[in-house]
């Protein structure tokens, strides 16, 4: 059947079966889009050391590449959220995937730092927009009791894309000199183009979203999420997203360089250490999704905010020569910092009505990304390593934001 099932299903992966055939195709499209979004994003952090050397960049300039991507992605995410409410989740998903694909490939042809900065900024428009459309699409097909874990599995695609990028990084930097290898990394970003064609032929919006576009006069309106009944929600949801992403992107942007420079690891060694981190990340995404359904959205955010803050400090304060400890601590660090993201898709979807869902999710998540993106730049000027503990401040902000938000577990989407 095409509609979301309503009968009880207690078998493993019931969350997937109850999506219905249309919902399962939507899940595959959103999962693929977000995974390849991650793959294209990670081409910069993985190649950052080589890019820095090639152009002779300062730490601040290198950090600016990452920060610019994230700041501009906020514009893309907000715009895509509005667009998703106006023209549909699926059409917006296609547009955003195509955009981040084109500009990732163009980054590989950049003749100078300024051009690379511009292309990376434009890549950010698509990078920011994909999540807003994909998360809303899958949330609207999901049963309330399974929504947390279902959208979390979409979120786990980030770890899959990240893992794929590390494999490609290891191969490319082993085969080519650093001066050309970072360009090849960007050129591999063409892969998502194939997904656009598949989504166009196989994925449709959920009935609840189609009905909202057909009957609601106010849809895709930024003004709508700032009206009195939603203003408090919008403010605190954006603050939550700011804290969580500030902590995460500090680590994601600077960890590869930190492992190579501060810890003195080779390309192969860096890939091995990142494998522990990414394995933890994938399991964290999935586990966090189940926990957000079992414990509730707010308790799960609180739990992993505290764990992530403590682990990021511990990870960067390990003394020289203790690289084995760095290796094993990467697993719980990746687990906690990813598990906290698992609840976002379901939580933000449940905070907004269908006619404003894409707009609300797109605005709050991506405004948080833009503000949180200043954290990597600060670390760039302070120096990677010990300064990365600055990212732990973000998790404290997330805890404060939870005080202003309601618990939404079990809420039906209207």
FENLIN-V907161 format. One record per backbone hydrogen bond with DSSP energy under -1.0 kcal/mol. CO is the residue of the C=O (numbers start at 0). NH is the residue of the N-H. E is the energy in kcal/mol with one decimal. If there is no record, write none. Layout:
[[CO;NH;E] [CO;NH;E]]
//
This chain:
[[0;20;-2.1] [10;13;-1.3] [12;16;-1.7] [13;17;-2.5] [15;18;-1.2] [16;19;-1.4] [17;4;-1.7] [19;23;-2.4] [20;24;-1.8] [21;25;-2.1] [22;26;-2.4] [23;27;-2.2] [24;28;-2.3] [25;29;-2.6] [26;30;-3.0] [27;31;-2.6] [28;32;-2.3] [29;33;-2.4] [30;34;-2.5] [31;35;-2.4] [32;36;-1.4] [33;37;-2.1] [34;38;-2.1] [35;39;-2.4] [36;40;-2.2] [37;41;-2.7] [40;43;-1.4] [41;45;-2.2] [42;46;-1.2] [46;50;-2.6] [47;51;-2.8] [48;52;-1.9] [49;53;-2.6] [50;54;-2.4] [51;56;-2.1] [57;61;-2.3] [58;62;-2.3] [59;63;-1.6] [60;64;-1.2] [61;65;-1.0] [62;66;-2.5] [63;67;-2.9] [64;68;-1.6] [65;69;-1.8] [66;70;-2.8] [67;71;-2.6] [68;72;-1.7] [71;75;-2.1] [72;76;-3.0] [73;77;-2.5] [74;78;-2.6] [75;79;-2.6] [76;80;-2.0] [77;81;-2.0] [78;82;-2.4] [79;83;-2.7] [80;84;-1.4] [81;85;-1.2] [82;86;-3.4] [87;91;-1.4] [88;92;-2.2] [89;93;-2.1] [90;94;-1.9] [91;95;-2.4] [92;96;-2.1] [93;97;-2.2] [94;98;-2.0] [95;99;-2.4] [96;100;-1.8] [97;101;-2.2] [98;102;-1.9] [99;103;-1.3] [100;104;-1.9] [101;105;-1.9] [102;106;-1.3] [104;107;-1.0] [105;108;-1.8] [106;109;-1.4] [111;115;-2.1] [112;116;-2.5] [113;117;-1.8] [114;118;-2.7] [115;119;-2.7] [116;120;-1.8] [117;121;-2.3] [118;122;-2.2] [119;123;-1.4] [122;126;-2.3] [123;127;-2.5] [124;128;-1.1] [125;129;-1.7] [128;132;-1.6] [129;133;-2.6] [130;134;-2.9] [131;135;-1.4] [132;136;-2.1] [133;137;-2.1] [134;138;-2.4] [135;139;-1.8] [137;140;-1.1] [142;146;-1.1] [145;149;-2.4] [146;150;-2.4] [147;151;-1.6] [148;152;-1.9] [149;153;-1.2] [150;154;-2.1] [151;155;-2.0] [153;156;-1.4] [154;157;-1.9] [155;159;-1.3] [156;160;-2.8] [157;161;-2.3] [158;162;-2.7] [159;163;-2.3] [160;164;-2.1] [161;165;-2.0] [162;166;-2.1] [163;167;-2.4] [164;168;-2.8] [165;169;-2.6] [166;170;-2.1] [167;171;-3.3] [168;172;-2.7] [170;174;-1.5] [171;175;-2.4] [176;179;-1.5] [176;180;-2.7] [177;181;-1.4] [179;183;-2.0] [180;184;-2.2] [181;185;-1.4] [182;186;-2.0] [183;187;-1.8] [185;188;-1.6] [186;189;-1.3] [187;190;-1.5] [189;192;-1.9] [190;193;-1.6] [191;195;-1.3] [192;196;-1.0] [193;197;-1.4] [194;198;-2.8] [195;199;-2.1] [196;200;-1.2] [197;201;-1.8] [198;202;-2.0] [205;209;-2.1] [206;210;-2.6] [207;211;-1.7] [208;212;-2.1] [209;213;-1.4] [210;214;-1.9] [211;215;-2.5] [222;225;-1.2] [226;229;-2.3] [226;230;-1.9] [229;233;-2.7] [230;234;-2.4] [231;235;-2.3] [232;236;-2.4] [233;237;-1.9] [234;238;-1.8] [235;239;-2.3] [236;240;-2.2] [237;241;-2.0] [238;242;-2.2] [239;243;-2.2] [240;244;-2.1] [241;245;-2.1] [242;246;-1.7] [243;247;-2.1] [244;248;-2.7] [245;249;-1.1] [246;250;-1.3] [247;251;-2.7] [248;252;-2.1] [249;253;-1.6] [250;254;-2.5] [253;257;-2.7] [254;258;-2.8] [255;259;-1.7] [256;260;-3.0] [257;262;-1.9] [258;264;-2.4] [265;269;-3.0] [266;270;-2.2] [267;271;-2.0] [268;272;-2.2] [269;273;-2.6] [270;274;-1.5] [271;275;-1.1] [272;276;-1.6] [273;277;-3.1] [274;278;-2.4] [275;279;-2.1] [276;280;-1.9] [277;281;-2.5] [278;282;-2.0] [279;283;-2.3] [280;284;-2.5] [281;285;-2.0] [282;286;-2.9] [283;287;-2.9] [284;288;-1.4] [285;289;-1.6] [286;290;-2.5] [287;291;-2.2] [288;292;-1.0] [289;293;-1.9] [290;294;-3.6] [295;299;-1.3] [296;300;-1.9] [297;301;-2.4] [298;302;-2.5] [299;303;-2.1] [300;304;-1.7] [301;305;-1.9] [302;306;-1.9] [303;307;-2.1] [304;308;-2.1] [305;309;-1.9] [306;310;-2.3] [307;311;-2.4] [308;312;-1.4] [309;313;-2.0] [310;314;-2.9] [311;315;-1.5] [318;321;-1.6] [321;325;-1.4] [322;326;-2.2] [323;327;-2.0] [324;328;-2.4] [325;329;-1.0] [328;332;-1.8] [329;333;-2.6] [330;334;-2.3] [331;335;-2.5] [332;336;-2.3] [333;337;-1.1] [334;338;-2.6] [335;339;-1.4] [337;340;-1.3] [340;343;-1.5] [342;346;-2.8] [343;347;-2.8] [344;348;-1.4] [345;349;-2.1] [352;355;-1.5] [354;219;-1.7] [355;359;-3.1] [356;360;-2.8] [357;361;-2.8] [358;362;-2.7] [359;363;-2.2] [360;364;-2.0] [361;365;-1.4] [362;366;-2.6] [363;367;-1.8] [364;368;-1.4] [365;369;-2.2] [366;370;-2.3] [367;371;-2.8] [368;372;-1.4] [370;373;-1.6] [371;374;-1.5] [373;377;-2.0] [374;378;-2.1] [375;379;-2.1] [376;380;-1.7] [377;381;-2.0] [378;382;-3.0] [384;387;-1.8] [385;388;-1.7] [386;389;-2.1] [387;390;-2.2] [388;391;-1.7] [389;392;-1.3] [392;396;-1.6] [393;397;-1.9] [394;398;-1.7] [395;399;-1.7] [396;400;-2.0] [397;401;-1.4] [399;402;-1.2] [400;403;-1.7] [401;404;-1.3] [407;410;-2.3]]
//
